Amino acid sequence: MSSDIKLTIELPTGVFVEKQVPAVILPAVRAPIEILPDRAPSVFVLDYGAVEITGKNATGKDKYYIYSGAAEVANNHCKIMTQDVIAAQDINVGKAKELMDTAQDENQRLFYEMIIDHIRGVRRRYLRTLQAMRKKSGRWAFRKRKDKSNLV
């Protein structure tokens, strides 16, 4: 049994962080998921939230705030692909408020609001990813359909 996981956080412009960690908690859409060594291969859709490094020698500062995305876990490698990421030690409430005030769109504003809430200890689900999956009719895209006759 291996003792560590290789964590990689990637942005569209390149790799943000790459390091060995004992365990990591991902902000999956349905609920946070803890990734431990030797986990079965998996793919997760991530929502706004904090990627937290846990386990031996982990400190509370081992966090990265991500702007939704996806995670792939296989062979003790957890690869997170996201649009934006901020290390927890690089931001505080004042800086996040400034960034929120100058945000270009609602999604960026919500990202900085999540950071402010997380720093203050307020925990809530943002579900931006789930809202994007909602159909115009108001049904969730991943629900089973009762009538399968109209499927291609």
N, CA, C and O atoms as a GROMACS GRO file, in nm:
protein
  608
    1MET      N    1   0.084  -0.119   0.000
    1MET     CA    2   0.000   0.000   0.000
    1MET      C    3   0.088   0.124   0.000
    1MET      O    4   0.177   0.138   0.084
    2SER      N    5   0.064   0.211  -0.091
    2SER     CA    6   0.141   0.334  -0.102
    2SER      C    7   0.099   0.432   0.007
    2SER      O    8  -0.014   0.428   0.055
    3SER      N    9   0.191   0.520   0.047
    3SER     CA   10   0.161   0.609   0.158
    3SER      C   11   0.119   0.749   0.115
    3SER      O   12   0.067   0.824   0.198
    4ASP      N   13   0.139   0.786  -0.008
    4ASP     CA   14   0.106   0.921  -0.053
    4ASP      C   15   0.035   0.920  -0.187
    4ASP      O   16   0.036   0.822  -0.262
    5ILE      N   17  -0.028   1.035  -0.214
    5ILE     CA   18  -0.097   1.059  -0.340
    5ILE      C   19  -0.027   1.176  -0.408
    5ILE      O   20   0.011   1.273  -0.342
    6LYS      N   21  -0.010   1.168  -0.536
    6LYS     CA   22   0.043   1.281  -0.612
    6LYS      C   23  -0.074   1.371  -0.648
    6LYS      O   24  -0.163   1.330  -0.722
    7LEU      N   25  -0.074   1.494  -0.595
    7LEU     CA   26  -0.179   1.592  -0.622
    7LEU      C   27  -0.130   1.690  -0.727
    7LEU      O   28  -0.024   1.750  -0.713
    8THR      N   29  -0.209   1.705  -0.834
    8THR     CA   30  -0.177   1.802  -0.939
    8THR      C   31  -0.300   1.888  -0.961
    8THR      O   32  -0.409   1.837  -0.986
    9ILE      N   33  -0.282   2.020  -0.953
    9ILE     CA   34  -0.390   2.114  -0.984
    9ILE      C   35  -0.347   2.188  -1.111
    9ILE      O   36  -0.245   2.257  -1.114
   10GLU      N   37  -0.428   2.172  -1.215
   10GLU     CA   38  -0.395   2.230  -1.345
   10GLU      C   39  -0.492   2.340  -1.383
   10GLU      O   40  -0.613   2.329  -1.359
   11LEU      N   41  -0.439   2.444  -1.441
   11LEU     CA   42  -0.516   2.554  -1.499
   11LEU      C   43  -0.506   2.543  -1.650
   11LEU      O   44  -0.422   2.468  -1.700
   12PRO      N   45  -0.588   2.614  -1.725
   12PRO     CA   46  -0.574   2.612  -1.871
   12PRO      C   47  -0.436   2.658  -1.919
   12PRO      O   48  -0.392   2.622  -2.028
   13THR      N   49  -0.369   2.738  -1.837
   13THR     CA   50  -0.237   2.791  -1.874
   13THR      C   51  -0.122   2.702  -1.832
   13THR      O   52  -0.009   2.724  -1.875
   14GLY      N   53  -0.147   2.602  -1.747
   14GLY     CA   54  -0.040   2.514  -1.702
   14GLY      C   55  -0.065   2.459  -1.563
   14GLY      O   56  -0.175   2.473  -1.509
   15VAL      N   57   0.037   2.398  -1.507
   15VAL     CA   58   0.028   2.335  -1.375
   15VAL      C   59   0.044   2.442  -1.267
   15VAL      O   60   0.139   2.519  -1.269
   16PHE      N   61  -0.051   2.444  -1.172
   16PHE     CA   62  -0.045   2.540  -1.061
   16PHE      C   63   0.034   2.482  -0.944
   16PHE      O   64   0.122   2.548  -0.889
   17VAL      N   65   0.004   2.358  -0.908
   17VAL     CA   66   0.075   2.292  -0.798
   17VAL      C   67   0.085   2.144  -0.829
   17VAL      O   68  -0.004   2.084  -0.890
   18GLU      N   69   0.196   2.085  -0.785
   18GLU     CA   70   0.217   1.942  -0.801
   18GLU      C   71   0.299   1.896  -0.681
   18GLU      O   72   0.414   1.936  -0.666
   19LYS      N   73   0.239   1.812  -0.595
   19LYS     CA   74   0.312   1.766  -0.478
   19LYS      C   75   0.253   1.637  -0.424
   19LYS      O   76   0.142   1.598  -0.459
   20GLN      N   77   0.331   1.570  -0.338
   20GLN     CA   78   0.288   1.447  -0.273
   20GLN      C   79   0.214   1.484  -0.145
   20GLN      O   80   0.263   1.564  -0.065
   21VAL      N   81   0.096   1.424  -0.125
   21VAL     CA   82   0.015   1.451  -0.006
   21VAL      C   83  -0.036   1.319   0.051
   21VAL      O   84  -0.053   1.222  -0.023
   22PRO      N   85  -0.061   1.314   0.184
   22PRO     CA   86  -0.114   1.191   0.242
   22PRO      C   87  -0.259   1.163   0.203
   22PRO      O   88  -0.296   1.048   0.180
   23ALA      N   89  -0.341   1.267   0.194
   23ALA     CA   90  -0.482   1.254   0.155
   23ALA      C   91  -0.532   1.392   0.115
   23ALA      O   92  -0.471   1.493   0.149
   24VAL      N   93  -0.644   1.396   0.042
   24VAL     CA   94  -0.699   1.523  -0.004
   24VAL      C   95  -0.852   1.515  -0.004
   24VAL      O   96  -0.909   1.411  -0.036
   25ILE      N   97  -0.916   1.625   0.032
   25ILE     CA   98  -1.062   1.634   0.028
   25ILE      C   99  -1.100   1.725  -0.087
   25ILE      O  100  -1.053   1.838  -0.097
   26LEU      N  101  -1.186   1.673  -0.176
   26LEU     CA  102  -1.230   1.746  -0.295
   26LEU      C  103  -1.372   1.798  -0.276
   26LEU      O  104  -1.455   1.728  -0.216
   27PRO      N  105  -1.404   1.918  -0.326
   27PRO     CA  106  -1.541   1.970  -0.318
   27PRO      C  107  -1.627   1.917  -0.434
   27PRO      O  108  -1.661   1.992  -0.526
   28ALA      N  109  -1.661   1.790  -0.429
   28ALA     CA  110  -1.744   1.731  -0.535
   28ALA      C  111  -1.884   1.792  -0.530
   28ALA      O  112  -1.924   1.847  -0.427
   29VAL      N  113  -1.957   1.783  -0.639
   29VAL     CA  114  -2.088   1.846  -0.651
   29VAL      C  115  -2.185   1.796  -0.546
   29VAL      O  116  -2.252   1.876  -0.480
   30ARG      N  117  -2.195   1.666  -0.528
   30ARG     CA  118  -2.292   1.610  -0.434
   30ARG      C  119  -2.249   1.622  -0.289
   30ARG      O  120  -2.332   1.652  -0.202
   31ALA      N  121  -2.122   1.600  -0.260
   31ALA     CA  122  -2.068   1.606  -0.124
   31ALA      C  123  -1.916   1.602  -0.132
   31ALA      O  124  -1.861   1.553  -0.230
   32PRO      N  125  -1.848   1.654  -0.028
   32PRO     CA  126  -1.702   1.644  -0.029
   32PRO      C  127  -1.657   1.498  -0.031
   32PRO      O  128  -1.720   1.413   0.032
   33ILE      N  129  -1.548   1.471  -0.103
   33ILE     CA  130  -1.495   1.335  -0.117
   33ILE      C  131  -1.350   1.336  -0.068
   33ILE      O  132  -1.270   1.419  -0.110
   34GLU      N  133  -1.318   1.242   0.021
   34GLU     CA  134  -1.179   1.229   0.066
   34GLU      C  135  -1.110   1.124  -0.021
   34GLU      O  136  -1.158   1.012  -0.035
   35ILE      N  137  -0.998   1.162  -0.077
   35ILE     CA  138  -0.920   1.074  -0.162
   35ILE      C  139  -0.803   1.021  -0.080
   35ILE      O  140  -0.720   1.098  -0.031
   36LEU      N  141  -0.797   0.889  -0.065
   36LEU     CA  142  -0.692   0.821   0.009
   36LEU      C  143  -0.606   0.739  -0.088
   36LEU      O  144  -0.649   0.712  -0.200
   37PRO      N  145  -0.486   0.701  -0.045
   37PRO     CA  146  -0.403   0.618  -0.133
   37PRO      C  147  -0.472   0.487  -0.172
   37PRO      O  148  -0.552   0.433  -0.095
   38ASP      N  149  -0.441   0.438  -0.289
   38ASP     CA  150  -0.494   0.313  -0.343
   38ASP      C  151  -0.644   0.315  -0.367
   38ASP      O  152  -0.709   0.210  -0.359
   39ARG      N  153  -0.700   0.429  -0.395
   39ARG     CA  154  -0.841   0.440  -0.427
   39ARG      C  155  -0.866   0.389  -0.569
   39ARG      O  156  -0.780   0.398  -0.656
   40ALA      N  157  -0.984   0.336  -0.588
   40ALA     CA  158  -1.022   0.290  -0.722
   40ALA      C  159  -1.026   0.410  -0.818
   40ALA      O  160  -1.057   0.520  -0.774
   41PRO      N  161  -0.996   0.391  -0.944
   41PRO     CA  162  -1.002   0.501  -1.040
   41PRO      C  163  -1.141   0.564  -1.044
   41PRO      O  164  -1.242   0.493  -1.048
   42SER      N  165  -1.146   0.696  -1.042
   42SER     CA  166  -1.272   0.768  -1.037
   42SER      C  167  -1.259   0.901  -1.109
   42SER      O  168  -1.149   0.953  -1.128
   43VAL      N  169  -1.374   0.956  -1.149
   43VAL     CA  170  -1.382   1.090  -1.206
   43VAL      C  171  -1.491   1.164  -1.132
   43VAL      O  172  -1.599   1.109  -1.110
   44PHE      N  173  -1.465   1.290  -1.092
   44PHE     CA  174  -1.560   1.369  -1.016
   44PHE      C  175  -1.580   1.506  -1.082
   44PHE      O  176  -1.486   1.564  -1.136
   45VAL      N  177  -1.703   1.556  -1.076
   45VAL     CA  178  -1.733   1.693  -1.114
   45VAL      C  179  -1.721   1.775  -0.986
   45VAL      O  180  -1.780   1.740  -0.884
   46LEU      N  181  -1.645   1.884  -0.991
   46LEU     CA  182  -1.620   1.965  -0.873
   46LEU      C  183  -1.697   2.096  -0.880
   46LEU      O  184  -1.718   2.152  -0.987
   47ASP      N  185  -1.740   2.142  -0.763
   47ASP     CA  186  -1.808   2.270  -0.750
   47ASP      C  187  -1.711   2.369  -0.686
   47ASP      O  188  -1.600   2.331  -0.649
   48TYR      N  189  -1.753   2.496  -0.672
   48TYR     CA  190  -1.673   2.592  -0.599
   48TYR      C  191  -1.642   2.534  -0.462
   48TYR      O  192  -1.729   2.471  -0.401
   49GLY      N  193  -1.521   2.552  -0.412
   49GLY     CA  194  -1.490   2.504  -0.279
   49GLY      C  195  -1.340   2.497  -0.256
   49GLY      O  196  -1.259   2.543  -0.336
   50ALA      N  197  -1.307   2.437  -0.142
   50ALA     CA  198  -1.168   2.426  -0.101
   50ALA      C  199  -1.119   2.283  -0.119
   50ALA      O  200  -1.185   2.188  -0.077
   51VAL      N  201  -1.004   2.270  -0.182
   51VAL     CA  202  -0.933   2.143  -0.189
   51VAL      C  203  -0.844   2.144  -0.065
   51VAL      O  204  -0.754   2.226  -0.054
   52GLU      N  205  -0.870   2.051   0.027
   52GLU     CA  206  -0.798   2.049   0.155
   52GLU      C  207  -0.707   1.928   0.162
   52GLU      O  208  -0.749   1.816   0.135
   53ILE      N  209  -0.583   1.952   0.199
   53ILE     CA  210  -0.488   1.844   0.218
   53ILE      C  211  -0.498   1.800   0.363
   53ILE      O  212  -0.488   1.881   0.455
   54THR      N  213  -0.517   1.669   0.383
   54THR     CA  214  -0.533   1.615   0.518
   54THR      C  215  -0.431   1.504   0.541
   54THR      O  216  -0.355   1.469   0.451
   55GLY      N  217  -0.432   1.451   0.660
   55GLY     CA  218  -0.343   1.340   0.692
   55GLY      C  219  -0.225   1.385   0.776
   55GLY      O  220  -0.227   1.492   0.836
   56LYS      N  221  -0.122   1.300   0.779
   56LYS     CA  222  -0.003   1.327   0.859
   56LYS      C  223   0.062   1.459   0.818
   56LYS      O  224   0.074   1.490   0.700
   57ASN      N  225   0.103   1.535   0.918
   57ASN     CA  226   0.178   1.660   0.898
   57ASN      C  227   0.103   1.765   0.817
   57ASN      O  228   0.165   1.860   0.768
   58ALA      N  229  -0.025   1.752   0.801
   58ALA     CA  230  -0.102   1.853   0.726
   58ALA      C  231  -0.139   1.966   0.821
   58ALA      O  232  -0.176   1.943   0.936
   59THR      N  233  -0.129   2.089   0.772
   59THR     CA  234  -0.170   2.204   0.852
   59THR      C  235  -0.298   2.261   0.795
   59THR      O  236  -0.337   2.225   0.683
   60GLY      N  237  -0.365   2.346   0.868
   60GLY     CA  238  -0.488   2.407   0.821
   60GLY      C  239  -0.467   2.499   0.701
   60GLY      O  240  -0.563   2.537   0.634
   61LYS      N  241  -0.341   2.535   0.674
   61LYS     CA  242  -0.311   2.624   0.562
   61LYS      C  243  -0.295   2.550   0.430
   61LYS      O  244  -0.277   2.612   0.326
   62ASP      N  245  -0.302   2.419   0.434
   62ASP     CA  246  -0.287   2.340   0.312
   62ASP      C  247  -0.419   2.332   0.239
   62ASP      O  248  -0.482   2.226   0.231
   63LYS      N  249  -0.462   2.447   0.184
   63LYS     CA  250  -0.589   2.455   0.111
   63LYS      C  251  -0.570   2.534  -0.016
   63LYS      O  252  -0.483   2.621  -0.027
   64TYR      N  253  -0.655   2.499  -0.113
   64TYR     CA  254  -0.658   2.572  -0.240
   64TYR      C  255  -0.805   2.593  -0.274
   64TYR      O  256  -0.882   2.497  -0.277
   65TYR      N  257  -0.844   2.716  -0.300
   65TYR     CA  258  -0.982   2.746  -0.339
   65TYR      C  259  -0.992   2.732  -0.490
   65TYR      O  260  -0.915   2.794  -0.564
   66ILE      N  261  -1.086   2.650  -0.536
   66ILE     CA  262  -1.099   2.628  -0.680
   66ILE      C  263  -1.232   2.679  -0.734
   66ILE      O  264  -1.331   2.688  -0.661
   67TYR      N  265  -1.232   2.711  -0.861
   67TYR     CA  266  -1.346   2.765  -0.934
   67TYR      C  267  -1.408   2.651  -1.015
   67TYR      O  268  -1.403   2.651  -1.138
   68SER      N  269  -1.467   2.556  -0.947
   68SER     CA  270  -1.528   2.436  -1.004
   68SER      C  271  -1.428   2.362  -1.094
   68SER      O  272  -1.310   2.399  -1.099
   69GLY      N  273  -1.474   2.261  -1.165
   69GLY     CA  274  -1.386   2.186  -1.254
   69GLY      C  275  -1.413   2.038  -1.248
   69GLY      O  276  -1.526   1.994  -1.226
   70ALA      N  277  -1.307   1.959  -1.269
   70ALA     CA  278  -1.318   1.813  -1.269
   70ALA      C  279  -1.193   1.755  -1.206
   70ALA      O  280  -1.086   1.817  -1.206
   71ALA      N  281  -1.208   1.634  -1.151
   71ALA     CA  282  -1.094   1.564  -1.091
   71ALA      C  283  -1.092   1.422  -1.143
   71ALA      O  284  -1.195   1.358  -1.158
   72GLU      N  285  -0.973   1.374  -1.168
   72GLU     CA  286  -0.952   1.236  -1.212
   72GLU      C  287  -0.856   1.171  -1.114
   72GLU      O  288  -0.749   1.225  -1.085
   73VAL      N  289  -0.895   1.054  -1.062
   73VAL     CA  290  -0.813   0.982  -0.966
   73VAL      C  291  -0.780   0.845  -1.024
   73VAL      O  292  -0.870   0.770  -1.063
   74ALA      N  293  -0.651   0.812  -1.031
   74ALA     CA  294  -0.608   0.681  -1.080
   74ALA      C  295  -0.461   0.661  -1.041
   74ALA      O  296  -0.380   0.753  -1.049
   75ASN      N  297  -0.429   0.540  -0.999
   75ASN     CA  298  -0.290   0.502  -0.967
   75ASN      C  299  -0.223   0.600  -0.870
   75ASN      O  300  -0.110   0.643  -0.894
   76ASN      N  301  -0.292   0.634  -0.761
   76ASN     CA  302  -0.241   0.726  -0.659
   76ASN      C  303  -0.202   0.862  -0.715
   76ASN      O  304  -0.108   0.926  -0.667
   77HIS      N  305  -0.275   0.906  -0.817
   77HIS     CA  306  -0.255   1.038  -0.874
   77HIS      C  307  -0.392   1.106  -0.881
   77HIS      O  308  -0.483   1.055  -0.946
   78CYS      N  309  -0.406   1.221  -0.815
   78CYS     CA  310  -0.529   1.299  -0.816
   78CYS      C  311  -0.502   1.424  -0.900
   78CYS      O  312  -0.426   1.512  -0.858
   79LYS      N  313  -0.563   1.431  -1.016
   79LYS     CA  314  -0.543   1.544  -1.107
   79LYS      C  315  -0.670   1.628  -1.110
   79LYS      O  316  -0.777   1.578  -1.146
   80ILE      N  317  -0.658   1.754  -1.072
   80ILE     CA  318  -0.771   1.848  -1.069
   80ILE      C  319  -0.752   1.948  -1.182
   80ILE      O  320  -0.646   2.010  -1.195
   81MET      N  321  -0.856   1.963  -1.263
   81MET     CA  322  -0.853   2.060  -1.372
   81MET      C  323  -0.957   2.167  -1.340
   81MET      O  324  -1.075   2.136  -1.323
   82THR      N  325  -0.915   2.292  -1.331
   82THR     CA  326  -1.002   2.401  -1.293
   82THR      C  327  -0.967   2.526  -1.371
   82THR      O  328  -0.860   2.537  -1.431
   83GLN      N  329  -1.059   2.622  -1.371
   83GLN     CA  330  -1.039   2.747  -1.443
   83GLN      C  331  -0.958   2.847  -1.362
   83GLN      O  332  -0.880   2.924  -1.418
   84ASP      N  333  -0.975   2.846  -1.230
   84ASP     CA  334  -0.903   2.941  -1.144
   84ASP      C  335  -0.876   2.874  -1.010
   84ASP      O  336  -0.957   2.793  -0.964
   85VAL      N  337  -0.766   2.907  -0.948
   85VAL     CA  338  -0.730   2.853  -0.817
   85VAL      C  339  -0.652   2.959  -0.740
   85VAL      O  340  -0.572   3.033  -0.797
   86ILE      N  341  -0.677   2.965  -0.609
   86ILE     CA  342  -0.605   3.057  -0.521
   86ILE      C  343  -0.562   2.979  -0.398
   86ILE      O  344  -0.645   2.912  -0.336
   87ALA      N  345  -0.435   2.986  -0.362
   87ALA     CA  346  -0.386   2.922  -0.241
   87ALA      C  347  -0.440   2.996  -0.120
   87ALA      O  348  -0.447   3.119  -0.122
   88ALA      N  349  -0.478   2.925  -0.016
   88ALA     CA  350  -0.540   2.986   0.102
   88ALA      C  351  -0.448   3.087   0.169
   88ALA      O  352  -0.496   3.189   0.220
   89GLN      N  353  -0.318   3.063   0.170
   89GLN     CA  354  -0.226   3.157   0.235
   89GLN      C  355  -0.207   3.285   0.154
   89GLN      O  356  -0.148   3.381   0.205
   90ASP      N  357  -0.254   3.288   0.029
   90ASP     CA  358  -0.237   3.405  -0.056
   90ASP      C  359  -0.356   3.500  -0.055
   90ASP      O  360  -0.356   3.600  -0.128
   91ILE      N  361  -0.458   3.472   0.026
   91ILE     CA  362  -0.578   3.556   0.023
   91ILE      C  363  -0.635   3.572   0.164
   91ILE      O  364  -0.621   3.483   0.248
   92ASN      N  365  -0.699   3.687   0.186
   92ASN     CA  366  -0.770   3.711   0.311
   92ASN      C  367  -0.905   3.772   0.277
   92ASN      O  368  -0.936   3.794   0.159
   93VAL      N  369  -0.987   3.800   0.378
   93VAL     CA  370  -1.122   3.851   0.355
   93VAL      C  371  -1.120   3.984   0.282
   93VAL      O  372  -1.199   4.005   0.190
   94GLY      N  373  -1.031   4.076   0.321
   94GLY     CA  374  -1.023   4.207   0.257
   94GLY      C  375  -0.989   4.198   0.109
   94GLY      O  376  -1.051   4.264   0.025
   95LYS      N  377  -0.890   4.116   0.077
   95LYS     CA  378  -0.849   4.100  -0.063
   95LYS      C  379  -0.960   4.034  -0.144
   95LYS      O  380  -0.985   4.072  -0.258
   96ALA      N  381  -1.027   3.933  -0.084
   96ALA     CA  382  -1.137   3.866  -0.154
   96ALA      C  383  -1.253   3.962  -0.180
   96ALA      O  384  -1.317   3.955  -0.285
   97LYS      N  385  -1.281   4.052  -0.085
   97LYS     CA  386  -1.388   4.151  -0.106
   97LYS      C  387  -1.353   4.246  -0.220
   97LYS      O  388  -1.439   4.280  -0.302
   98GLU      N  389  -1.227   4.289  -0.227
   98GLU     CA  390  -1.185   4.375  -0.337
   98GLU      C  391  -1.201   4.304  -0.472
   98GLU      O  392  -1.252   4.362  -0.568
   99LEU      N  393  -1.158   4.179  -0.477
   99LEU     CA  394  -1.171   4.102  -0.600
   99LEU      C  395  -1.318   4.078  -0.636
   99LEU      O  396  -1.354   4.077  -0.754
  100MET      N  397  -1.402   4.058  -0.535
  100MET     CA  398  -1.544   4.036  -0.559
  100MET      C  399  -1.608   4.162  -0.618
  100MET      O  400  -1.693   4.153  -0.706
  101ASP      N  401  -1.567   4.279  -0.568
  101ASP     CA  402  -1.623   4.406  -0.618
  101ASP      C  403  -1.582   4.433  -0.762
  101ASP      O  404  -1.655   4.500  -0.835
  102THR      N  405  -1.467   4.383  -0.803
  102THR     CA  406  -1.420   4.407  -0.940
  102THR      C  407  -1.442   4.287  -1.032
  102THR      O  408  -1.389   4.283  -1.143
  103ALA      N  409  -1.519   4.190  -0.987
  103ALA     CA  410  -1.544   4.069  -1.067
  103ALA      C  411  -1.614   4.105  -1.197
  103ALA      O  412  -1.697   4.195  -1.201
  104GLN      N  413  -1.578   4.033  -1.304
  104GLN     CA  414  -1.631   4.061  -1.436
  104GLN      C  415  -1.768   3.999  -1.460
  104GLN      O  416  -1.844   4.048  -1.544
  105ASP      N  417  -1.800   3.892  -1.389
  105ASP     CA  418  -1.930   3.829  -1.408
  105ASP      C  419  -1.978   3.766  -1.277
  105ASP      O  420  -1.907   3.767  -1.177
  106GLU      N  421  -2.098   3.712  -1.280
  106GLU     CA  422  -2.160   3.655  -1.161
  106GLU      C  423  -2.084   3.533  -1.110
  106GLU      O  424  -2.077   3.512  -0.989
  107ASN      N  425  -2.027   3.453  -1.199
  107ASN     CA  426  -1.954   3.334  -1.156
  107ASN      C  427  -1.827   3.371  -1.079
  107ASN      O  428  -1.796   3.308  -0.978
  108GLN      N  429  -1.755   3.471  -1.125
  108GLN     CA  430  -1.637   3.517  -1.052
  108GLN      C  431  -1.677   3.576  -0.917
  108GLN      O  432  -1.609   3.552  -0.817
  109ARG      N  433  -1.786   3.651  -0.913
  109ARG     CA  434  -1.832   3.709  -0.787
  109ARG      C  435  -1.865   3.599  -0.688
  109ARG      O  436  -1.831   3.609  -0.570
  110LEU      N  437  -1.932   3.495  -0.734
  110LEU     CA  438  -1.966   3.382  -0.649
  110LEU      C  439  -1.842   3.309  -0.600
  110LEU      O  440  -1.839   3.262  -0.486
  111PHE      N  441  -1.739   3.300  -0.683
  111PHE     CA  442  -1.612   3.236  -0.644
  111PHE      C  443  -1.550   3.310  -0.525
  111PHE      O  444  -1.510   3.247  -0.428
  112TYR      N  445  -1.543   3.442  -0.532
  112TYR     CA  446  -1.483   3.520  -0.424
  112TYR      C  447  -1.574   3.521  -0.301
  112TYR      O  448  -1.525   3.526  -0.188
  113GLU      N  449  -1.705   3.517  -0.321
  113GLU     CA  450  -1.798   3.507  -0.208
  113GLU      C  451  -1.777   3.376  -0.134
  113GLU      O  452  -1.783   3.373  -0.011
  114MET      N  453  -1.753   3.267  -0.207
  114MET     CA  454  -1.726   3.137  -0.146
  114MET      C  455  -1.600   3.145  -0.061
  114MET      O  456  -1.596   3.089   0.049
  115ILE      N  457  -1.497   3.212  -0.111
  115ILE     CA  458  -1.372   3.224  -0.036
  115ILE      C  459  -1.395   3.300   0.094
  115ILE      O  460  -1.346   3.260   0.199
  116ILE      N  461  -1.469   3.410   0.087
  116ILE     CA  462  -1.500   3.489   0.206
  116ILE      C  463  -1.576   3.403   0.307
  116ILE      O  464  -1.542   3.403   0.425
  117ASP      N  465  -1.678   3.332   0.261
  117ASP     CA  466  -1.755   3.246   0.350
  117ASP      C  467  -1.667   3.139   0.413
  117ASP      O  468  -1.678   3.112   0.533
  118HIS      N  469  -1.580   3.078   0.335
  118HIS     CA  470  -1.495   2.971   0.386
  118HIS      C  471  -1.398   3.023   0.491
  118HIS      O  472  -1.376   2.957   0.593
  119ILE      N  473  -1.340   3.140   0.469
  119ILE     CA  474  -1.247   3.199   0.566
  119ILE      C  475  -1.321   3.231   0.696
  119ILE      O  476  -1.267   3.212   0.804
  120ARG      N  477  -1.443   3.279   0.685
  120ARG     CA  478  -1.523   3.313   0.803
  120ARG      C  479  -1.583   3.190   0.873
  120ARG      O  480  -1.637   3.202   0.983
  121GLY      N  481  -1.573   3.074   0.810
  121GLY     CA  482  -1.625   2.953   0.871
  121GLY      C  483  -1.768   2.920   0.833
  121GLY      O  484  -1.828   2.829   0.890
  122VAL      N  485  -1.825   2.992   0.736
  122VAL     CA  486  -1.960   2.965   0.690
  122VAL      C  487  -1.952   2.857   0.583
  122VAL      O  488  -1.879   2.873   0.484
  123ARG      N  489  -2.024   2.748   0.602
  123ARG     CA  490  -2.022   2.638   0.504
  123ARG      C  491  -2.157   2.628   0.437
  123ARG      O  492  -2.259   2.611   0.504
  124ARG      N  493  -2.159   2.637   0.307
  124ARG     CA  494  -2.281   2.615   0.230
  124ARG      C  495  -2.243   2.563   0.093
  124ARG      O  496  -2.130   2.582   0.047
  125ARG      N  497  -2.337   2.500   0.029
  125ARG     CA  498  -2.314   2.445  -0.105
  125ARG      C  499  -2.350   2.553  -0.207
  125ARG      O  500  -2.455   2.616  -0.196
  126TYR      N  501  -2.266   2.572  -0.305
  126TYR     CA  502  -2.288   2.675  -0.406
  126TYR      C  503  -2.360   2.620  -0.528
  126TYR      O  504  -2.441   2.690  -0.589
  127LEU      N  505  -2.331   2.497  -0.563
  127LEU     CA  506  -2.401   2.425  -0.667
  127LEU      C  507  -2.410   2.499  -0.799
  127LEU      O  508  -2.508   2.483  -0.872
  128ARG      N  509  -2.310   2.579  -0.831
  128ARG     CA  510  -2.308   2.645  -0.962
  128ARG      C  511  -2.303   2.542  -1.072
  128ARG      O  512  -2.367   2.558  -1.177
  129THR      N  513  -2.228   2.436  -1.048
  129THR     CA  514  -2.216   2.332  -1.150
  129THR      C  515  -2.349   2.263  -1.173
  129THR      O  516  -2.385   2.236  -1.288
  130LEU      N  517  -2.423   2.235  -1.067
  130LEU     CA  518  -2.554   2.172  -1.083
  130LEU      C  519  -2.651   2.265  -1.154
  130LEU      O  520  -2.731   2.220  -1.236
  131GLN      N  521  -2.645   2.394  -1.124
  131GLN     CA  522  -2.735   2.488  -1.190
  131GLN      C  523  -2.706   2.496  -1.339
  131GLN      O  524  -2.798   2.516  -1.419
  132ALA      N  525  -2.581   2.480  -1.378
  132ALA     CA  526  -2.546   2.481  -1.520
  132ALA      C  527  -2.600   2.357  -1.591
  132ALA      O  528  -2.623   2.360  -1.712
  133MET      N  529  -2.620   2.248  -1.516
  133MET     CA  530  -2.669   2.124  -1.576
  133MET      C  531  -2.822   2.122  -1.586
  133MET      O  532  -2.878   2.033  -1.650
  134ARG      N  533  -2.887   2.218  -1.523
  134ARG     CA  534  -3.033   2.219  -1.522
  134ARG      C  535  -3.086   2.251  -1.662
  134ARG      O  536  -3.033   2.339  -1.731
  135LYS      N  537  -3.189   2.181  -1.703
  135LYS     CA  538  -3.250   2.206  -1.833
  135LYS      C  539  -3.347   2.323  -1.824
  135LYS      O  540  -3.382   2.366  -1.715
  136LYS      N  541  -3.389   2.373  -1.937
  136LYS     CA  542  -3.484   2.483  -1.939
  136LYS      C  543  -3.616   2.443  -1.874
  136LYS      O  544  -3.685   2.528  -1.818
  137SER      N  545  -3.651   2.317  -1.882
  137SER     CA  546  -3.778   2.273  -1.825
  137SER      C  547  -3.773   2.264  -1.673
  137SER      O  548  -3.876   2.244  -1.609
  138GLY      N  549  -3.653   2.281  -1.614
  138GLY     CA  550  -3.641   2.277  -1.470
  138GLY      C  551  -3.601   2.140  -1.416
  138GLY      O  552  -3.585   2.124  -1.295
  139ARG      N  553  -3.584   2.042  -1.502
  139ARG     CA  554  -3.542   1.910  -1.458
  139ARG      C  555  -3.390   1.902  -1.463
  139ARG      O  556  -3.326   1.971  -1.542
  140TRP      N  557  -3.333   1.818  -1.378
  140TRP     CA  558  -3.189   1.798  -1.377
  140TRP      C  559  -3.149   1.712  -1.496
  140TRP      O  560  -3.220   1.619  -1.532
  141ALA      N  561  -3.037   1.743  -1.556
  141ALA     CA  562  -2.992   1.672  -1.676
  141ALA      C  563  -2.954   1.528  -1.648
  141ALA      O  564  -2.961   1.444  -1.738
  142PHE      N  565  -2.913   1.495  -1.523
  142PHE     CA  566  -2.868   1.360  -1.497
  142PHE      C  567  -2.975   1.270  -1.436
  142PHE      O  568  -2.945   1.156  -1.400
  143ARG      N  569  -3.097   1.317  -1.422
  143ARG     CA  570  -3.205   1.232  -1.372
  143ARG      C  571  -3.250   1.134  -1.478
  143ARG      O  572  -3.244   1.162  -1.598
  144LYS      N  573  -3.295   1.017  -1.433
  144LYS     CA  574  -3.347   0.919  -1.528
  144LYS      C  575  -3.481   0.967  -1.582
  144LYS      O  576  -3.564   1.021  -1.508
  145ARG      N  577  -3.500   0.947  -1.709
  145ARG     CA  578  -3.626   0.985  -1.770
  145ARG      C  579  -3.724   0.869  -1.757
  145ARG      O  580  -3.687   0.753  -1.770
  146LYS      N  581  -3.849   0.902  -1.731
  146LYS     CA  582  -3.951   0.798  -1.722
  146LYS      C  583  -3.990   0.751  -1.861
  146LYS      O  584  -4.014   0.632  -1.882
  147ASP      N  585  -3.996   0.843  -1.956
  147ASP     CA  586  -4.033   0.809  -2.093
  147ASP      C  587  -3.907   0.800  -2.177
  147ASP      O  588  -3.845   0.902  -2.205
  148LYS      N  589  -3.868   0.680  -2.217
  148LYS     CA  590  -3.745   0.662  -2.292
  148LYS      C  591  -3.771   0.652  -2.442
  148LYS      O  592  -3.678   0.624  -2.518
  149SER      N  593  -3.892   0.675  -2.486
  149SER     CA  594  -3.924   0.661  -2.628
  149SER      C  595  -3.864   0.774  -2.712
  149SER      O  596  -3.845   0.757  -2.832
  150ASN      N  597  -3.835   0.890  -2.651
  150ASN     CA  598  -3.784   1.002  -2.729
  150ASN      C  599  -3.631   1.010  -2.729
  150ASN      O  600  -3.574   1.107  -2.778
  151LEU      N  601  -3.564   0.909  -2.675
  151LEU     CA  602  -3.418   0.909  -2.676
  151LEU      C  603  -3.365   0.861  -2.810
  151LEU      O  604  -3.424   0.774  -2.874
  152VAL      N  605  -3.256   0.918  -2.852
  152VAL     CA  606  -3.195   0.882  -2.980
  152VAL      C  607  -3.099   0.768  -2.962
  152VAL      O  608  -3.037   0.723  -3.058
   0.00000   0.00000   0.00000
